[in-house]
Amino acid sequence: MTDNPDAPAPSIFRLLPADDLATFADELLDVLDTPAAARQVIAEWRHTAEIYADPELLAALRSTTVEDHGVVAEPRGEPASEL
């Protein structure tokens, strides 16, 4: 992988399943006339391919198990709104 997020990384896209690869190609073709949008599509699909490259992460994201991981601290800054 390169340090430049805009650099092409065609080999990482080989990790995508065929259906996802086709969707990536379609989305990219739709925005090729807008460089910023094309970079965004490439970046998003690169992250998707990276998930497929990590079997543990892929399994965790596909899991239907819902676990309570404990209390989460309230973020600093603006107070939480009431639901």
mmCIF file of the N, C-alpha and C atoms, coordinates in Angstrom:
data_MODEL
# 
_entry.id   MODEL 
# 
loop_
_atom_site.group_PDB 
_atom_site.id 
_atom_site.type_symbol 
_atom_site.label_atom_id 
_atom_site.label_alt_id 
_atom_site.label_comp_id 
_atom_site.label_asym_id 
_atom_site.label_entity_id 
_atom_site.label_seq_id 
_atom_site.pdbx_PDB_ins_code 
_atom_site.Cartn_x 
_atom_site.Cartn_y 
_atom_site.Cartn_z 
_atom_site.occupancy 
_atom_site.B_iso_or_equiv 
_atom_site.pdbx_formal_charge 
_atom_site.auth_seq_id 
_atom_site.auth_comp_id 
_atom_site.auth_asym_id 
_atom_site.auth_atom_id 
_atom_site.pdbx_PDB_model_num 
ATOM 1   N N  . MET A 1 1  ? 0.834   -1.172  0.000   1.00 0.00 ? 1  MET A N  1 
ATOM 2   C CA . MET A 1 1  ? 0.000   0.000   0.000   1.00 0.00 ? 1  MET A CA 1 
ATOM 3   C C  . MET A 1 1  ? 0.881   1.237   0.000   1.00 0.00 ? 1  MET A C  1 
ATOM 4   N N  . THR A 1 2  ? 0.387   2.267   -0.571  1.00 0.00 ? 2  THR A N  1 
ATOM 5   C CA . THR A 1 2  ? 1.145   3.504   -0.646  1.00 0.00 ? 2  THR A CA 1 
ATOM 6   C C  . THR A 1 2  ? 0.664   4.476   0.427   1.00 0.00 ? 2  THR A C  1 
ATOM 7   N N  . ASP A 1 3  ? 1.494   5.455   0.766   1.00 0.00 ? 3  ASP A N  1 
ATOM 8   C CA . ASP A 1 3  ? 1.101   6.469   1.736   1.00 0.00 ? 3  ASP A CA 1 
ATOM 9   C C  . ASP A 1 3  ? 0.171   7.504   1.119   1.00 0.00 ? 3  ASP A C  1 
ATOM 10  N N  . ASN A 1 4  ? 0.125   7.576   -0.199  1.00 0.00 ? 4  ASN A N  1 
ATOM 11  C CA . ASN A 1 4  ? -0.712  8.545   -0.896  1.00 0.00 ? 4  ASN A CA 1 
ATOM 12  C C  . ASN A 1 4  ? -2.110  7.961   -1.091  1.00 0.00 ? 4  ASN A C  1 
ATOM 13  N N  . PRO A 1 5  ? -3.125  8.524   -0.411  1.00 0.00 ? 5  PRO A N  1 
ATOM 14  C CA . PRO A 1 5  ? -4.467  7.953   -0.535  1.00 0.00 ? 5  PRO A CA 1 
ATOM 15  C C  . PRO A 1 5  ? -5.072  8.114   -1.921  1.00 0.00 ? 5  PRO A C  1 
ATOM 16  N N  . ASP A 1 6  ? -4.515  9.006   -2.743  1.00 0.00 ? 6  ASP A N  1 
ATOM 17  C CA . ASP A 1 6  ? -5.035  9.213   -4.096  1.00 0.00 ? 6  ASP A CA 1 
ATOM 18  C C  . ASP A 1 6  ? -4.338  8.341   -5.131  1.00 0.00 ? 6  ASP A C  1 
ATOM 19  N N  . ALA A 1 7  ? -3.287  7.630   -4.730  1.00 0.00 ? 7  ALA A N  1 
ATOM 20  C CA . ALA A 1 7  ? -2.552  6.800   -5.685  1.00 0.00 ? 7  ALA A CA 1 
ATOM 21  C C  . ALA A 1 7  ? -3.369  5.565   -6.040  1.00 0.00 ? 7  ALA A C  1 
ATOM 22  N N  . PRO A 1 8  ? -3.307  5.150   -7.291  1.00 0.00 ? 8  PRO A N  1 
ATOM 23  C CA . PRO A 1 8  ? -4.045  3.942   -7.675  1.00 0.00 ? 8  PRO A CA 1 
ATOM 24  C C  . PRO A 1 8  ? -3.512  2.721   -6.926  1.00 0.00 ? 8  PRO A C  1 
ATOM 25  N N  . ALA A 1 9  ? -4.397  1.836   -6.583  1.00 0.00 ? 9  ALA A N  1 
ATOM 26  C CA . ALA A 1 9  ? -4.009  0.592   -5.918  1.00 0.00 ? 9  ALA A CA 1 
ATOM 27  C C  . ALA A 1 9  ? -4.849  -0.536  -6.494  1.00 0.00 ? 9  ALA A C  1 
ATOM 28  N N  . PRO A 1 10 ? -4.656  -0.850  -7.778  1.00 0.00 ? 10 PRO A N  1 
ATOM 29  C CA . PRO A 1 10 ? -5.542  -1.821  -8.425  1.00 0.00 ? 10 PRO A CA 1 
ATOM 30  C C  . PRO A 1 10 ? -5.514  -3.200  -7.783  1.00 0.00 ? 10 PRO A C  1 
ATOM 31  N N  . SER A 1 11 ? -4.390  -3.601  -7.206  1.00 0.00 ? 11 SER A N  1 
ATOM 32  C CA . SER A 1 11 ? -4.322  -4.950  -6.645  1.00 0.00 ? 11 SER A CA 1 
ATOM 33  C C  . SER A 1 11 ? -5.257  -5.127  -5.457  1.00 0.00 ? 11 SER A C  1 
ATOM 34  N N  . ILE A 1 12 ? -5.487  -4.085  -4.678  1.00 0.00 ? 12 ILE A N  1 
ATOM 35  C CA . ILE A 1 12 ? -6.375  -4.206  -3.518  1.00 0.00 ? 12 ILE A CA 1 
ATOM 36  C C  . ILE A 1 12 ? -7.807  -4.484  -3.960  1.00 0.00 ? 12 ILE A C  1 
ATOM 37  N N  . PHE A 1 13 ? -8.187  -3.995  -5.135  1.00 0.00 ? 13 PHE A N  1 
ATOM 38  C CA . PHE A 1 13 ? -9.553  -4.176  -5.608  1.00 0.00 ? 13 PHE A CA 1 
ATOM 39  C C  . PHE A 1 13 ? -9.828  -5.619  -6.031  1.00 0.00 ? 13 PHE A C  1 
ATOM 40  N N  . ARG A 1 14 ? -8.781  -6.405  -6.219  1.00 0.00 ? 14 ARG A N  1 
ATOM 41  C CA . ARG A 1 14 ? -8.960  -7.826  -6.541  1.00 0.00 ? 14 ARG A CA 1 
ATOM 42  C C  . ARG A 1 14 ? -9.568  -8.592  -5.369  1.00 0.00 ? 14 ARG A C  1 
ATOM 43  N N  . LEU A 1 15 ? -9.536  -8.006  -4.197  1.00 0.00 ? 15 LEU A N  1 
ATOM 44  C CA . LEU A 1 15 ? -10.104 -8.646  -3.010  1.00 0.00 ? 15 LEU A CA 1 
ATOM 45  C C  . LEU A 1 15 ? -11.624 -8.534  -2.962  1.00 0.00 ? 15 LEU A C  1 
ATOM 46  N N  . LEU A 1 16 ? -12.189 -7.654  -3.772  1.00 0.00 ? 16 LEU A N  1 
ATOM 47  C CA . LEU A 1 16 ? -13.640 -7.477  -3.774  1.00 0.00 ? 16 LEU A CA 1 
ATOM 48  C C  . LEU A 1 16 ? -14.331 -8.657  -4.444  1.00 0.00 ? 16 LEU A C  1 
ATOM 49  N N  . PRO A 1 17 ? -15.459 -9.089  -3.898  1.00 0.00 ? 17 PRO A N  1 
ATOM 50  C CA . PRO A 1 17 ? -16.262 -10.101 -4.591  1.00 0.00 ? 17 PRO A CA 1 
ATOM 51  C C  . PRO A 1 17 ? -16.713 -9.547  -5.946  1.00 0.00 ? 17 PRO A C  1 
ATOM 52  N N  . ALA A 1 18 ? -17.023 -10.429 -6.877  1.00 0.00 ? 18 ALA A N  1 
ATOM 53  C CA . ALA A 1 18 ? -17.364 -10.013 -8.243  1.00 0.00 ? 18 ALA A CA 1 
ATOM 54  C C  . ALA A 1 18 ? -18.497 -8.993  -8.281  1.00 0.00 ? 18 ALA A C  1 
ATOM 55  N N  . ASP A 1 19 ? -19.544 -9.196  -7.486  1.00 0.00 ? 19 ASP A N  1 
ATOM 56  C CA . ASP A 1 19 ? -20.667 -8.247  -7.478  1.00 0.00 ? 19 ASP A CA 1 
ATOM 57  C C  . ASP A 1 19 ? -20.227 -6.866  -7.012  1.00 0.00 ? 19 ASP A C  1 
ATOM 58  N N  . ASP A 1 20 ? -19.403 -6.827  -5.966  1.00 0.00 ? 20 ASP A N  1 
ATOM 59  C CA . ASP A 1 20 ? -18.914 -5.548  -5.463  1.00 0.00 ? 20 ASP A CA 1 
ATOM 60  C C  . ASP A 1 20 ? -17.972 -4.886  -6.459  1.00 0.00 ? 20 ASP A C  1 
ATOM 61  N N  . LEU A 1 21 ? -17.156 -5.675  -7.120  1.00 0.00 ? 21 LEU A N  1 
ATOM 62  C CA . LEU A 1 21 ? -16.244 -5.123  -8.121  1.00 0.00 ? 21 LEU A CA 1 
ATOM 63  C C  . LEU A 1 21 ? -17.034 -4.484  -9.262  1.00 0.00 ? 21 LEU A C  1 
ATOM 64  N N  . ALA A 1 22 ? -18.109 -5.129  -9.672  1.00 0.00 ? 22 ALA A N  1 
ATOM 65  C CA . ALA A 1 22 ? -18.958 -4.565  -10.727 1.00 0.00 ? 22 ALA A CA 1 
ATOM 66  C C  . ALA A 1 22 ? -19.618 -3.268  -10.258 1.00 0.00 ? 22 ALA A C  1 
ATOM 67  N N  . THR A 1 23 ? -20.072 -3.242  -9.021  1.00 0.00 ? 23 THR A N  1 
ATOM 68  C CA . THR A 1 23 ? -20.686 -2.031  -8.474  1.00 0.00 ? 23 THR A CA 1 
ATOM 69  C C  . THR A 1 23 ? -19.666 -0.907  -8.387  1.00 0.00 ? 23 THR A C  1 
ATOM 70  N N  . PHE A 1 24 ? -18.455 -1.230  -7.934  1.00 0.00 ? 24 PHE A N  1 
ATOM 71  C CA . PHE A 1 24 ? -17.378 -0.237  -7.890  1.00 0.00 ? 24 PHE A CA 1 
ATOM 72  C C  . PHE A 1 24 ? -17.133 0.346   -9.276  1.00 0.00 ? 24 PHE A C  1 
ATOM 73  N N  . ALA A 1 25 ? -17.023 -0.513  -10.274 1.00 0.00 ? 25 ALA A N  1 
ATOM 74  C CA . ALA A 1 25 ? -16.769 -0.047  -11.640 1.00 0.00 ? 25 ALA A CA 1 
ATOM 75  C C  . ALA A 1 25 ? -17.899 0.856   -12.125 1.00 0.00 ? 25 ALA A C  1 
ATOM 76  N N  . ASP A 1 26 ? -19.138 0.476   -11.859 1.00 0.00 ? 26 ASP A N  1 
ATOM 77  C CA . ASP A 1 26 ? -20.283 1.300   -12.264 1.00 0.00 ? 26 ASP A CA 1 
ATOM 78  C C  . ASP A 1 26 ? -20.252 2.665   -11.583 1.00 0.00 ? 26 ASP A C  1 
ATOM 79  N N  . GLU A 1 27 ? -19.997 2.668   -10.273 1.00 0.00 ? 27 GLU A N  1 
ATOM 80  C CA . GLU A 1 27 ? -19.951 3.928   -9.530  1.00 0.00 ? 27 GLU A CA 1 
ATOM 81  C C  . GLU A 1 27 ? -18.818 4.816   -10.028 1.00 0.00 ? 27 GLU A C  1 
ATOM 82  N N  . LEU A 1 28 ? -17.680 4.217   -10.318 1.00 0.00 ? 28 LEU A N  1 
ATOM 83  C CA . LEU A 1 28 ? -16.546 4.990   -10.805 1.00 0.00 ? 28 LEU A CA 1 
ATOM 84  C C  . LEU A 1 28 ? -16.835 5.580   -12.183 1.00 0.00 ? 28 LEU A C  1 
ATOM 85  N N  . LEU A 1 29 ? -17.423 4.795   -13.057 1.00 0.00 ? 29 LEU A N  1 
ATOM 86  C CA . LEU A 1 29 ? -17.768 5.299   -14.388 1.00 0.00 ? 29 LEU A CA 1 
ATOM 87  C C  . LEU A 1 29 ? -18.749 6.461   -14.310 1.00 0.00 ? 29 LEU A C  1 
ATOM 88  N N  . ASP A 1 30 ? -19.646 6.428   -13.340 1.00 0.00 ? 30 ASP A N  1 
ATOM 89  C CA . ASP A 1 30 ? -20.632 7.498   -13.184 1.00 0.00 ? 30 ASP A CA 1 
ATOM 90  C C  . ASP A 1 30 ? -20.009 8.836   -12.798 1.00 0.00 ? 30 ASP A C  1 
ATOM 91  N N  . VAL A 1 31 ? -18.825 8.823   -12.185 1.00 0.00 ? 31 VAL A N  1 
ATOM 92  C CA . VAL A 1 31 ? -18.238 10.068  -11.670 1.00 0.00 ? 31 VAL A CA 1 
ATOM 93  C C  . VAL A 1 31 ? -16.882 10.408  -12.284 1.00 0.00 ? 31 VAL A C  1 
ATOM 94  N N  . LEU A 1 32 ? -16.486 9.707   -13.323 1.00 0.00 ? 32 LEU A N  1 
ATOM 95  C CA . LEU A 1 32 ? -15.154 9.940   -13.893 1.00 0.00 ? 32 LEU A CA 1 
ATOM 96  C C  . LEU A 1 32 ? -14.938 11.363  -14.379 1.00 0.00 ? 32 LEU A C  1 
ATOM 97  N N  . ASP A 1 33 ? -16.004 12.072  -14.708 1.00 0.00 ? 33 ASP A N  1 
ATOM 98  C CA . ASP A 1 33 ? -15.846 13.440  -15.192 1.00 0.00 ? 33 ASP A CA 1 
ATOM 99  C C  . ASP A 1 33 ? -15.607 14.438  -14.063 1.00 0.00 ? 33 ASP A C  1 
ATOM 100 N N  . THR A 1 34 ? -15.685 13.980  -12.811 1.00 0.00 ? 34 THR A N  1 
ATOM 101 C CA . THR A 1 34 ? -15.457 14.845  -11.660 1.00 0.00 ? 34 THR A CA 1 
ATOM 102 C C  . THR A 1 34 ? -14.349 14.233  -10.811 1.00 0.00 ? 34 THR A C  1 
ATOM 103 N N  . PRO A 1 35 ? -13.123 14.760  -10.921 1.00 0.00 ? 35 PRO A N  1 
ATOM 104 C CA . PRO A 1 35 ? -11.989 14.145  -10.217 1.00 0.00 ? 35 PRO A CA 1 
ATOM 105 C C  . PRO A 1 35 ? -12.194 13.962  -8.711  1.00 0.00 ? 35 PRO A C  1 
ATOM 106 N N  . ALA A 1 36 ? -12.757 14.944  -8.039  1.00 0.00 ? 36 ALA A N  1 
ATOM 107 C CA . ALA A 1 36 ? -12.941 14.816  -6.587  1.00 0.00 ? 36 ALA A CA 1 
ATOM 108 C C  . ALA A 1 36 ? -13.899 13.675  -6.261  1.00 0.00 ? 36 ALA A C  1 
ATOM 109 N N  . ALA A 1 37 ? -14.964 13.558  -7.022  1.00 0.00 ? 37 ALA A N  1 
ATOM 110 C CA . ALA A 1 37 ? -15.925 12.478  -6.789  1.00 0.00 ? 37 ALA A CA 1 
ATOM 111 C C  . ALA A 1 37 ? -15.296 11.124  -7.102  1.00 0.00 ? 37 ALA A C  1 
ATOM 112 N N  . ALA A 1 38 ? -14.493 11.062  -8.151  1.00 0.00 ? 38 ALA A N  1 
ATOM 113 C CA . ALA A 1 38 ? -13.818 9.807   -8.505  1.00 0.00 ? 38 ALA A CA 1 
ATOM 114 C C  . ALA A 1 38 ? -12.856 9.393   -7.394  1.00 0.00 ? 38 ALA A C  1 
ATOM 115 N N  . ARG A 1 39 ? -12.107 10.355  -6.847  1.00 0.00 ? 39 ARG A N  1 
ATOM 116 C CA . ARG A 1 39 ? -11.199 10.047  -5.734  1.00 0.00 ? 39 ARG A CA 1 
ATOM 117 C C  . ARG A 1 39 ? -11.977 9.526   -4.526  1.00 0.00 ? 39 ARG A C  1 
ATOM 118 N N  . GLN A 1 40 ? -13.140 10.117  -4.271  1.00 0.00 ? 40 GLN A N  1 
ATOM 119 C CA . GLN A 1 40 ? -13.962 9.687   -3.138  1.00 0.00 ? 40 GLN A CA 1 
ATOM 120 C C  . GLN A 1 40 ? -14.451 8.256   -3.329  1.00 0.00 ? 40 GLN A C  1 
ATOM 121 N N  . VAL A 1 41 ? -14.937 7.940   -4.524  1.00 0.00 ? 41 VAL A N  1 
ATOM 122 C CA . VAL A 1 41 ? -15.409 6.579   -4.812  1.00 0.00 ? 41 VAL A CA 1 
ATOM 123 C C  . VAL A 1 41 ? -14.264 5.583   -4.652  1.00 0.00 ? 41 VAL A C  1 
ATOM 124 N N  . ILE A 1 42 ? -13.099 5.924   -5.180  1.00 0.00 ? 42 ILE A N  1 
ATOM 125 C CA . ILE A 1 42 ? -11.937 5.035   -5.067  1.00 0.00 ? 42 ILE A CA 1 
ATOM 126 C C  . ILE A 1 42 ? -11.565 4.829   -3.601  1.00 0.00 ? 42 ILE A C  1 
ATOM 127 N N  . ALA A 1 43 ? -11.543 5.914   -2.831  1.00 0.00 ? 43 ALA A N  1 
ATOM 128 C CA . ALA A 1 43 ? -11.182 5.805   -1.411  1.00 0.00 ? 43 ALA A CA 1 
ATOM 129 C C  . ALA A 1 43 ? -12.174 4.930   -0.653  1.00 0.00 ? 43 ALA A C  1 
ATOM 130 N N  . GLU A 1 44 ? -13.464 5.134   -0.913  1.00 0.00 ? 44 GLU A N  1 
ATOM 131 C CA . GLU A 1 44 ? -14.472 4.343   -0.205  1.00 0.00 ? 44 GLU A CA 1 
ATOM 132 C C  . GLU A 1 44 ? -14.375 2.862   -0.549  1.00 0.00 ? 44 GLU A C  1 
ATOM 133 N N  . TRP A 1 45 ? -14.195 2.557   -1.822  1.00 0.00 ? 45 TRP A N  1 
ATOM 134 C CA . TRP A 1 45 ? -14.099 1.149   -2.216  1.00 0.00 ? 45 TRP A CA 1 
ATOM 135 C C  . TRP A 1 45 ? -12.763 0.539   -1.791  1.00 0.00 ? 45 TRP A C  1 
ATOM 136 N N  . ARG A 1 46 ? -11.723 1.354   -1.703  1.00 0.00 ? 46 ARG A N  1 
ATOM 137 C CA . ARG A 1 46 ? -10.443 0.845   -1.189  1.00 0.00 ? 46 ARG A CA 1 
ATOM 138 C C  . ARG A 1 46 ? -10.629 0.394   0.256   1.00 0.00 ? 46 ARG A C  1 
ATOM 139 N N  . HIS A 1 47 ? -11.355 1.190   1.049   1.00 0.00 ? 47 HIS A N  1 
ATOM 140 C CA . HIS A 1 47 ? -11.612 0.803   2.439   1.00 0.00 ? 47 HIS A CA 1 
ATOM 141 C C  . HIS A 1 47 ? -12.444 -0.478  2.504   1.00 0.00 ? 47 HIS A C  1 
ATOM 142 N N  . THR A 1 48 ? -13.398 -0.605  1.604   1.00 0.00 ? 48 THR A N  1 
ATOM 143 C CA . THR A 1 48 ? -14.192 -1.835  1.553   1.00 0.00 ? 48 THR A CA 1 
ATOM 144 C C  . THR A 1 48 ? -13.302 -3.034  1.236   1.00 0.00 ? 48 THR A C  1 
ATOM 145 N N  . ALA A 1 49 ? -12.404 -2.873  0.274   1.00 0.00 ? 49 ALA A N  1 
ATOM 146 C CA . ALA A 1 49 ? -11.486 -3.960  -0.087  1.00 0.00 ? 49 ALA A CA 1 
ATOM 147 C C  . ALA A 1 49 ? -10.568 -4.306  1.083   1.00 0.00 ? 49 ALA A C  1 
ATOM 148 N N  . GLU A 1 50 ? -10.158 -3.297  1.843   1.00 0.00 ? 50 GLU A N  1 
ATOM 149 C CA . GLU A 1 50 ? -9.305  -3.549  3.006   1.00 0.00 ? 50 GLU A CA 1 
ATOM 150 C C  . GLU A 1 50 ? -10.044 -4.387  4.049   1.00 0.00 ? 50 GLU A C  1 
ATOM 151 N N  . ILE A 1 51 ? -11.344 -4.202  4.164   1.00 0.00 ? 51 ILE A N  1 
ATOM 152 C CA . ILE A 1 51 ? -12.138 -5.027  5.082   1.00 0.00 ? 51 ILE A CA 1 
ATOM 153 C C  . ILE A 1 51 ? -12.114 -6.480  4.621   1.00 0.00 ? 51 ILE A C  1 
ATOM 154 N N  . TYR A 1 52 ? -12.269 -6.700  3.315   1.00 0.00 ? 52 TYR A N  1 
ATOM 155 C CA . TYR A 1 52 ? -12.212 -8.068  2.791   1.00 0.00 ? 52 TYR A CA 1 
ATOM 156 C C  . TYR A 1 52 ? -10.827 -8.681  2.985   1.00 0.00 ? 52 TYR A C  1 
ATOM 157 N N  . ALA A 1 53 ? -9.794  -7.863  3.082   1.00 0.00 ? 53 ALA A N  1 
ATOM 158 C CA . ALA A 1 53 ? -8.432  -8.364  3.272   1.00 0.00 ? 53 ALA A CA 1 
ATOM 159 C C  . ALA A 1 53 ? -8.181  -8.823  4.708   1.00 0.00 ? 53 ALA A C  1 
ATOM 160 N N  . ASP A 1 54 ? -9.035  -8.420  5.634   1.00 0.00 ? 54 ASP A N  1 
ATOM 161 C CA . ASP A 1 54 ? -8.859  -8.748  7.048   1.00 0.00 ? 54 ASP A CA 1 
ATOM 162 C C  . ASP A 1 54 ? -9.982  -9.696  7.483   1.00 0.00 ? 54 ASP A C  1 
ATOM 163 N N  . PRO A 1 55 ? -9.715  -11.009 7.498   1.00 0.00 ? 55 PRO A N  1 
ATOM 164 C CA . PRO A 1 55 ? -10.774 -11.980 7.813   1.00 0.00 ? 55 PRO A CA 1 
ATOM 165 C C  . PRO A 1 55 ? -11.452 -11.750 9.165   1.00 0.00 ? 55 PRO A C  1 
ATOM 166 N N  . GLU A 1 56 ? -10.698 -11.344 10.173  1.00 0.00 ? 56 GLU A N  1 
ATOM 167 C CA . GLU A 1 56 ? -11.291 -11.107 11.492  1.00 0.00 ? 56 GLU A CA 1 
ATOM 168 C C  . GLU A 1 56 ? -12.248 -9.921  11.460  1.00 0.00 ? 56 GLU A C  1 
ATOM 169 N N  . LEU A 1 57 ? -11.836 -8.844  10.810  1.00 0.00 ? 57 LEU A N  1 
ATOM 170 C CA . LEU A 1 57 ? -12.692 -7.667  10.704  1.00 0.00 ? 57 LEU A CA 1 
ATOM 171 C C  . LEU A 1 57 ? -13.937 -7.984  9.883   1.00 0.00 ? 57 LEU A C  1 
ATOM 172 N N  . LEU A 1 58 ? -13.764 -8.690  8.778   1.00 0.00 ? 58 LEU A N  1 
ATOM 173 C CA . LEU A 1 58 ? -14.896 -9.070  7.939   1.00 0.00 ? 58 LEU A CA 1 
ATOM 174 C C  . LEU A 1 58 ? -15.898 -9.909  8.734   1.00 0.00 ? 58 LEU A C  1 
ATOM 175 N N  . ALA A 1 59 ? -15.396 -10.863 9.502   1.00 0.00 ? 59 ALA A N  1 
ATOM 176 C CA . ALA A 1 59 ? -16.278 -11.704 10.318  1.00 0.00 ? 59 ALA A CA 1 
ATOM 177 C C  . ALA A 1 59 ? -17.012 -10.874 11.370  1.00 0.00 ? 59 ALA A C  1 
ATOM 178 N N  . ALA A 1 60 ? -16.307 -9.943  11.996  1.00 0.00 ? 60 ALA A N  1 
ATOM 179 C CA . ALA A 1 60 ? -16.936 -9.100  13.015  1.00 0.00 ? 60 ALA A CA 1 
ATOM 180 C C  . ALA A 1 60 ? -18.030 -8.228  12.410  1.00 0.00 ? 60 ALA A C  1 
ATOM 181 N N  . LEU A 1 61 ? -17.781 -7.677  11.236  1.00 0.00 ? 61 LEU A N  1 
ATOM 182 C CA . LEU A 1 61 ? -18.775 -6.817  10.601  1.00 0.00 ? 61 LEU A CA 1 
ATOM 183 C C  . LEU A 1 61 ? -19.968 -7.600  10.070  1.00 0.00 ? 61 LEU A C  1 
ATOM 184 N N  . ARG A 1 62 ? -19.754 -8.847  9.728   1.00 0.00 ? 62 ARG A N  1 
ATOM 185 C CA . ARG A 1 62 ? -20.844 -9.697  9.232   1.00 0.00 ? 62 ARG A CA 1 
ATOM 186 C C  . ARG A 1 62 ? -21.617 -10.367 10.366  1.00 0.00 ? 62 ARG A C  1 
ATOM 187 N N  . SER A 1 63 ? -21.085 -10.327 11.552  1.00 0.00 ? 63 SER A N  1 
ATOM 188 C CA . SER A 1 63 ? -21.696 -11.009 12.690  1.00 0.00 ? 63 SER A CA 1 
ATOM 189 C C  . SER A 1 63 ? -23.039 -10.382 13.045  1.00 0.00 ? 63 SER A C  1 
ATOM 190 N N  . THR A 1 64 ? -23.960 -11.233 13.408  1.00 0.00 ? 64 THR A N  1 
ATOM 191 C CA . THR A 1 64 ? -25.260 -10.750 13.866  1.00 0.00 ? 64 THR A CA 1 
ATOM 192 C C  . THR A 1 64 ? -25.318 -10.705 15.383  1.00 0.00 ? 64 THR A C  1 
ATOM 193 N N  . THR A 1 65 ? -24.221 -11.068 16.026  1.00 0.00 ? 65 THR A N  1 
ATOM 194 C CA . THR A 1 65 ? -24.149 -11.055 17.476  1.00 0.00 ? 65 THR A CA 1 
ATOM 195 C C  . THR A 1 65 ? -24.115 -9.616  17.967  1.00 0.00 ? 65 THR A C  1 
ATOM 196 N N  . VAL A 1 66 ? -24.974 -9.333  18.912  1.00 0.00 ? 66 VAL A N  1 
ATOM 197 C CA . VAL A 1 66 ? -25.002 -8.002  19.506  1.00 0.00 ? 66 VAL A CA 1 
ATOM 198 C C  . VAL A 1 66 ? -24.520 -8.152  20.943  1.00 0.00 ? 66 VAL A C  1 
ATOM 199 N N  . GLU A 1 67 ? -23.425 -7.495  21.242  1.00 0.00 ? 67 GLU A N  1 
ATOM 200 C CA . GLU A 1 67 ? -22.862 -7.587  22.582  1.00 0.00 ? 67 GLU A CA 1 
ATOM 201 C C  . GLU A 1 67 ? -22.821 -6.210  23.216  1.00 0.00 ? 67 GLU A C  1 
ATOM 202 N N  . ASP A 1 68 ? -22.992 -6.170  24.510  1.00 0.00 ? 68 ASP A N  1 
ATOM 203 C CA . ASP A 1 68 ? -22.854 -4.933  25.251  1.00 0.00 ? 68 ASP A CA 1 
ATOM 204 C C  . ASP A 1 68 ? -21.385 -4.803  25.635  1.00 0.00 ? 68 ASP A C  1 
ATOM 205 N N  . HIS A 1 69 ? -20.757 -3.761  25.169  1.00 0.00 ? 69 HIS A N  1 
ATOM 206 C CA . HIS A 1 69 ? -19.336 -3.560  25.450  1.00 0.00 ? 69 HIS A CA 1 
ATOM 207 C C  . HIS A 1 69 ? -19.111 -2.578  26.595  1.00 0.00 ? 69 HIS A C  1 
ATOM 208 N N  . GLY A 1 70 ? -20.149 -2.297  27.355  1.00 0.00 ? 70 GLY A N  1 
ATOM 209 C CA . GLY A 1 70 ? -19.989 -1.461  28.532  1.00 0.00 ? 70 GLY A CA 1 
ATOM 210 C C  . GLY A 1 70 ? -20.394 -0.021  28.308  1.00 0.00 ? 70 GLY A C  1 
ATOM 211 N N  . VAL A 1 71 ? -20.151 0.769   29.332  1.00 0.00 ? 71 VAL A N  1 
ATOM 212 C CA . VAL A 1 71 ? -20.523 2.179   29.339  1.00 0.00 ? 71 VAL A CA 1 
ATOM 213 C C  . VAL A 1 71 ? -19.562 2.972   28.458  1.00 0.00 ? 71 VAL A C  1 
ATOM 214 N N  . VAL A 1 72 ? -20.117 3.912   27.742  1.00 0.00 ? 72 VAL A N  1 
ATOM 215 C CA . VAL A 1 72 ? -19.322 4.796   26.892  1.00 0.00 ? 72 VAL A CA 1 
ATOM 216 C C  . VAL A 1 72 ? -19.350 6.186   27.503  1.00 0.00 ? 72 VAL A C  1 
ATOM 217 N N  . ALA A 1 73 ? -18.188 6.796   27.625  1.00 0.00 ? 73 ALA A N  1 
ATOM 218 C CA . ALA A 1 73 ? -18.106 8.139   28.190  1.00 0.00 ? 73 ALA A CA 1 
ATOM 219 C C  . ALA A 1 73 ? -18.777 9.140   27.261  1.00 0.00 ? 73 ALA A C  1 
ATOM 220 N N  . GLU A 1 74 ? -19.397 10.148  27.872  1.00 0.00 ? 74 GLU A N  1 
ATOM 221 C CA . GLU A 1 74 ? -20.027 11.204  27.087  1.00 0.00 ? 74 GLU A CA 1 
ATOM 222 C C  . GLU A 1 74 ? -18.936 12.021  26.401  1.00 0.00 ? 74 GLU A C  1 
ATOM 223 N N  . PRO A 1 75 ? -19.126 12.346  25.123  1.00 0.00 ? 75 PRO A N  1 
ATOM 224 C CA . PRO A 1 75 ? -18.107 13.126  24.425  1.00 0.00 ? 75 PRO A CA 1 
ATOM 225 C C  . PRO A 1 75 ? -17.981 14.524  25.019  1.00 0.00 ? 75 PRO A C  1 
ATOM 226 N N  . ARG A 1 76 ? -16.809 15.076  24.909  1.00 0.00 ? 76 ARG A N  1 
ATOM 227 C CA . ARG A 1 76 ? -16.583 16.444  25.382  1.00 0.00 ? 76 ARG A CA 1 
ATOM 228 C C  . ARG A 1 76 ? -17.180 17.406  24.376  1.00 0.00 ? 76 ARG A C  1 
ATOM 229 N N  . GLY A 1 77 ? -17.460 18.590  24.821  1.00 0.00 ? 77 GLY A N  1 
ATOM 230 C CA . GLY A 1 77 ? -18.017 19.587  23.909  1.00 0.00 ? 77 GLY A CA 1 
ATOM 231 C C  . GLY A 1 77 ? -19.478 19.808  24.213  1.00 0.00 ? 77 GLY A C  1 
ATOM 232 N N  . GLU A 1 78 ? -20.296 19.733  23.184  1.00 0.00 ? 78 GLU A N  1 
ATOM 233 C CA . GLU A 1 78 ? -21.716 19.995  23.353  1.00 0.00 ? 78 GLU A CA 1 
ATOM 234 C C  . GLU A 1 78 ? -22.363 18.884  24.175  1.00 0.00 ? 78 GLU A C  1 
ATOM 235 N N  . PRO A 1 79 ? -23.293 19.258  25.058  1.00 0.00 ? 79 PRO A N  1 
ATOM 236 C CA . PRO A 1 79 ? -23.965 18.235  25.862  1.00 0.00 ? 79 PRO A CA 1 
ATOM 237 C C  . PRO A 1 79 ? -24.833 17.338  24.991  1.00 0.00 ? 79 PRO A C  1 
ATOM 238 N N  . ALA A 1 80 ? -25.014 16.119  25.445  1.00 0.00 ? 80 ALA A N  1 
ATOM 239 C CA . ALA A 1 80 ? -25.837 15.163  24.705  1.00 0.00 ? 80 ALA A CA 1 
ATOM 240 C C  . ALA A 1 80 ? -27.285 15.625  24.729  1.00 0.00 ? 80 ALA A C  1 
ATOM 241 N N  . SER A 1 81 ? -27.973 15.431  23.625  1.00 0.00 ? 81 SER A N  1 
ATOM 242 C CA . SER A 1 81 ? -29.385 15.808  23.567  1.00 0.00 ? 81 SER A CA 1 
ATOM 243 C C  . SER A 1 81 ? -30.228 14.688  24.161  1.00 0.00 ? 81 SER A C  1 
ATOM 244 N N  . GLU A 1 82 ? -31.360 15.060  24.682  1.00 0.00 ? 82 GLU A N  1 
ATOM 245 C CA . GLU A 1 82 ? -32.299 14.082  25.234  1.00 0.00 ? 82 GLU A CA 1 
ATOM 246 C C  . GLU A 1 82 ? -33.055 13.444  24.085  1.00 0.00 ? 82 GLU A C  1 
ATOM 247 N N  . LEU A 1 83 ? -33.256 12.146  24.150  1.00 0.00 ? 83 LEU A N  1 
ATOM 248 C CA . LEU A 1 83 ? -34.019 11.453  23.105  1.00 0.00 ? 83 LEU A CA 1 
ATOM 249 C C  . LEU A 1 83 ? -35.483 11.455  23.404  1.00 0.00 ? 83 LEU A C  1 
# 
